[in-house]
Amino acid sequence: MAFLNYDTICALATAAGGAMATIRVSGKEAITITDALFVSPTGHRLVDARSHTAHYGTLREGEGDVIDDVVVTVMRTPHSYTGEDTVEISCHGSRYIITLILHALTKQGCRQALPGEFTQRAFLNGKLDLCQAEAVADLIASTNAATHKMALSQLRGNFTQRLRQLRDQLLHLTSLIELELDFSEHDVEFADRSQLLSLAVEIHLHIEKLVNSFQTGVAIRQGIPVAIIGKTNVGKSTLLNRLVHDEKAIVSDIHGTTRDVIEDVTQIHGLTFRFIDTAGIRNTNDTIEQMGIERAYQKLDEAAIVIWLTDSPPEADEVNNILQRTEGKRLIAVVNKIDRQNTPYNPVSEMGQGRAVPVVEISAKHDVNIQQLEEEIFKAADVPEIQQNDVVVTNARHYEALSLALDDIIRVEDALSANLPTDLLSEDLRACIHHLAEIVGGEITTDETLLSSI
């Protein structure tokens, strides 16, 4: 791999505000520039240092004052994150110290790195494919165990490996078809139609599985939306506050207090849920409250899970309205204020239209059975447990390319089933390979993964 030459860049590589900070310098002159500022108590110079060694000393601005005591790690090309000579300076986390160090580096010939430029260089230098480069941002942005596992799996190259396997299968199918075309004049068959169709179906199922994982990936990445609906003053805002463990919504005995949508997130067993408190549903002449009720129905339509909260036995019309509006969604009926109930009731009994709706009895005010409700919400999410090696599509670009590849292989499958001439299949097969290659940013190669190459 020929490494690309760029000017030397520097930037803060850790979040500002901590006790310690790391400044990364990458490029042809990274070691030389840092060495000009670095003074070791032993007299050793960074330009003479071996790769992957750490050195204690001070940074000075020219021959002036000491900026800070630091530890400098040297990584020589190609064995670094970017594939270039790289230096990482560990210093104290003072914003003033960080500014002084970056200023001193730029005076020596560095320039400030653009956002994402270190990862861009890693991609251009062949240290990461495009999937892995995108996974770096996903890993940084991960907010729960599931998103962390998905990003780490992609960063380790598991998605690329899956695409490579599909490419090999497609190339095998293409070669069989093209060999048959080459020897068709001699009536030589290298594979019968059933074998070709079987291979196409296998590829179809693998790609379809990746495409279908996108819905799960988006839900995990963005948080599973849960709408809390019900009449006014049944305790929706109190329940929201309990579920997110914060006083996010105003609680009042006055009807119609919540007139707009209130959202917040929390985690249950490592999954992120977006809880949405909506305006109470009732007949009203208040224009603003009517707008809030319309938004409540809109959020109900957008939600994957709906919590229907009641505090008294509902009328048949209300039950039927809720069941119709939540058709195709996961509905949980929650009976609130059980500390005030004389006789337990089931809000969907005898009107469930054959639909199984779990019922949970709680007291949101007194924190009774909230954990039981959380378990029911997690169960309703029906998200498979994500393992570190699982491949789950979370990127819309990946989903689009896979969907196009799926269309291509389905056309091949249909043509084989219809016994159409094999010369009509090559174009679709090559298009399928091209769409898979687009995901990783070029040809699907057998390069080592990130973690084994640095």
N, C-alpha and C positions, 0 to 999 in steps of 0.2 A: 504494500500500500504506500503510495507516494503522499506524504503529508503536505498540506497546503501551507504556504507562508503568509502570515499576517503580521501586522504590527502587534506590539505587546500590550495587553490589556490588564486592567486591575479593577477590583470591586470588592465590596463587603460581601462575604459569602454566607454570613449568618444573620439572623434577625437582630436588629438594633435593640439596645436596652438591657442586654444581659451583662453578667459580671465579666464574661470573656467574649472575645470576638475573633473571627478568622477573616483575614483579607487574602483573596486569591489573586495571584499574578500568573498570567499564561502568555506564552509566545516565545519567539526565538531569543529574545534578550531578557527573559524573565529572571534567570539566575544572575546574570551580569548586573542588571539594574538593582536588584535587591542586595547583591553583594556590595554595591557601592555605598549602601546605607547601613550595612550590618557590621558590627564589631563584636568579635568573639573574645571571651576572656582568655582563651587558649591560643589565639592568633590564627586559628583555622579559617580558611576562606570558603564561601559557598561555591565558588567556581571550581573548587577542587573536590567538592563533596560527592560521594556516591549517591546514586538514586535511592529514594525511600529511606533517607536518614534525617533525623531531627537534630537541630542545633540551637543551643541556648546562647543568648547574647543580648546586645542592645541595638536599637535603631537610632541613628543620629542623622540629623538633617545637614548633609555636607560635613563640615568639620565643626558644626555648631553644637547646640545643646542636645542632650539625650531626649528622645521622644518617649521611649518606653522600653522596659525589659520584655523580651519576646522569645518565643520558640519558633524557629523557621524550619519547615519541612520541605525538602528538595525532592522533586520527582522528575526524572529525565524522560524525554521522548523515547519511545512511544508509550511508555508505561505510566500514563497519567489519565485523568478523566477526559481531558481534551485531546490527548494524543500528542500534545506539545510539551516542551519544557515548562514545568509548573512549579510555583513556589506558593506555599500557604503560610501566612504569618499569623501566629496566635498571639494576641495582645490583650490588654485590659479593655473592657467594653465601653469605656468613656467615649461619648460622641466626639469630644474634643480631640482625644488621642487618635481615633479613627480618621478624623478629618486631616490631622497633621500627617499621618502615615500616607494616606492617599495623595495628599498634596506633594509630599516628598517624592513619591513614586512617579507622579506625573511630571515633576520637574526633571526627573532623570530620563524621561522618554516614554513612559507609559501613557496610555489614554484610558479614560473611564470606560468600562465595558457597557455595552448596550444591554437592555433586559433580555435574558435568555441567551446571551452570546457565548457563554462557556459551553452550554449544551449544544448550541448551533455548531460550534467548532468540533465538538465530539462527534456529531452526526456527519459533518463534512469530511472529517478525518477517518471515518469508518469505525469509530469506537462504539457508536450506537446506530441502530437503524431508526427509521422514523417512528416506529411503534415505541421503541425504548425511549427515544427523546421525548415523546408525548407523555410517557409514563413518569418521567421525572417530575413534570408539573403536577400530575395526578398524585404522586407520592407526597409531594410537599403539601398539597391541598387536602390530603386524606383526613377525614374527621372521625372515623370509627374503624373498628377492627376489619369490617368487610371491605371498605374502600382501600384500606392499607394493604390487605392481602391481594386484592385485584391489581393494584398498581405495582406491587412488588413482583407479582407473577409476570406481568407484562414487561417490567424492567429486566427481569432475569431471562427474557427471551422465549418464554413459553408460548406466547401468541405467535411469534415468528416461526417457532419450530412447528406449530400446528399448520401454519400456512405453507411451510416448506414441504410437509408431508402431503398436503393437498396438491401442491404443484407437482410433486413426483408422480402422484397418481394420475394427474391430468396429462403429464408428459408421456406416461406409459400408454394411456388410452390414445393419445394423439399419434404416437409412434405406430401402434397396431393398425390404426385406421390408414395412416399414410403408407405403411408397408403394403397394406392390402390394395391401395390405389396403384402403387408402383408395379405390382405384379398381377393386377386385375386382368391384363391381356392374356396371361398364362393360366388363368383360372386357379390361382394359388390363394388359399385362405389362411391367414395367420391366427384368426380367432373367429368363432362363430358369433352371430348376432346376440345370442343370449349372454355370452361372456362379456361382450362390449356393453350391453345394456346393464348387466349386473354391476360392472365397474362404474358406469355412469350413475346408477342409483346410489351406490355407496358414497360417491363423491357428493351427490346431491344431499344425502342425509347429513353428512359432516358439515357442509356449508350451512344447511338449514338450522342445525343445532346452534351454530355460532350466531346466525341472524336472530334466532328466537331468544338468545341470551341477552339481547340488547335491552329488552323491556325490564328484565331483572337488574341489569347493570345500571340503567338510568334511575330506577327506583332506589337502589342502594346509594348511588352517588348523590342524588338530589334530595333524598329523604322521601319516605312514603307518606303521601298526603292523607290526613285523617280529618274529616269534617265532623264537628260536633253540632248536631241540629236538635231542634225541639221547640216547644212553645216558650213564651216569655216566662222568666222567673222560675224555671225548673232547675237552675243551678249549673248552666253551661259554663259560665265564666269561672265559677268556683272549681268546677271539674278541670278546666284548662289550667288553672293555677296549680292544682294538685299534680297534674300530669307533667307539667314542665318545671315543677318545683320552684316557682317564682310567682310573685304577684303581678302578672302581666295584664290582667283584665280587671276592670272596676266591678266590684260586687255590690249589688244594692237590691233591696226588696222592691224597688220601684220598677214597674213593668216597662220594657222597652229601653233599658239602660244601654245595651249594646246595639249600636246603630250601624256599625261598620265591621268589617272583617278584622279579627286580631289573630296573628299567627306567631308561633314560636316552635322551636325544635327541642327534642330531647332524645336520649338513646334508651332503648330497651334491648338488653342482651346483645349489645354491640351494633344494633341497627338504628339508623336515624329515622325518626318520625317527625313529620311536620303537622302539628295540631292546629286546627283552624276553628276558632270560636266565631259563631255566626249570630246574626240578629235573630231574636225570637220570632217564630212564625205564628202570626195571628192576623185577623182582619183589623185594619187600622186606616184612618183617614189622614194620618201624618205622612206628608210627602217624603220627608227624609227617612222615616222609619220604613216606608214602603221600598225605598231604594235599597236600604239595608237588607230587607227580606229578599229582594231580587238577587242581591249579591250572595245571600245565603244559599239560594237555589243554584246559582252559578258555581259556587264552591262545592256544593254537593255533587254536581255533575262532574267536576274535575277530580274529586277525591277517589282514591282506591278503596278506602275503608270509611264507613259512615257509622258514627256513634249516635244512635237515636236515644235522646235522654227524655225520660218522663218522670213525673212525680205523683201521678194519679192515673187510674185506668183510662186509656184513650178511647175516643169514639171510633166506630167502625170506619167512618170516612177518613179519619186521620191515619188509621192503620193502612188502609188501602192506598192512600196517597203516598205514604212513605215506602211501601212495598213496591209500588209502580216506579217511583222516582229512583229507587236504588236497585232496580233490576240489573243484574250483571255485575253488581258491586258486592263487596263483603260487608254485610250489615251486622252490627252488634246492638241489641236492645239493652239499655241500661236503665234500671229503676232506681231513682235517686230518693234521698230523704227517708231511707228505711227506718231511721230512728223515730219517724213520725207515723209510719204505716201501722195500722191496726190489723189489716188483712193483706197478706202478700198477693200479688197479682202478676200475671204474665201478659205483657202488652201485645203479644202476637198470637196468643192461644186462640184456636178455633178460626183464625183468619189468616193463617200462614200460607195458604194456597200451595201446600205441599213443600214449602221452602223452609229449610232448617235455619233458624236464626237463634244464635246463642243469647241467653238472657243473663245479665249480671246485676245483682242487687248491691247498691253501695250507699254510703253517706259521704258525699264529697266534703261537706262541712266538717265532719268528724274523722275523715281519713279512714273510713271503714271499707274494706274490700277493694281498695284502689290497686293493690298489687295483683289481686285476682283479675281485675279489669286489664291491667298491663299485660298479663299472660295471655289473655284472650285476644288482645290487639296484636301481640307478636305472632300468635297462632294464625290470625286472620291474614297477616302479611304473606304467609306461605312462601317465604324466601328460602331457598336451599342454603344450607351452611356452606360458606365459601372456604375452600382450602387454598393454601399458598400456591399450588400448582394448577389450580383451576383456571380455565380461560373463559372470561366473561367480557363481552363486548360492551364498552361504556362510551365509546367515541362515535359521534354521529358520522364522521368521515369514514370510519371503518365500517359502520353499518351500511352506509350507502354503497360502498365498493363491494361488500359481501352480497348485498341484495342484487346488484347488477351481475355478479358472478353466479348467483343462484339462478337468475333468469337465463343466463347463458347455458348452464348445464341442464336446465329443464328443457330448453330447446333441443339440445343434443339428445336427451332422453326420449323426447317425443319423436324425433326423427328416427331414432333407432327402433322405437316401438312401431312406427309406421312403415318400417323397412324402406326408408328413403335412401337414395344413393349416398355413399359415405363421403363423396367429395363435397357435400353440403355441410359437413360437420366441422371441418378443420377451422373455419373462420370463427365459429362460436367457441370452440375449444381454446383457440388462441386468445380470444377476447376474455374468456374466463381467467386464463393465466395472467393476462395483463391487469385485470381488475384486482386480483390478489396481490400482484407485485406493487400496485399503487399504494397499498396500505403501508408497506415498509419503506416506500420512497425509492423504488427502483427494483432491480432484480432481487429475487429471494435467494440469498446466498447461503453459504455454510459458515459464515464468519462466527467467531466465538462470541458468546454473550458478554455483556458488560462486566459482570463480576469476575469472569475468568480471564479478562484481558487487561485489567489494571493492577 
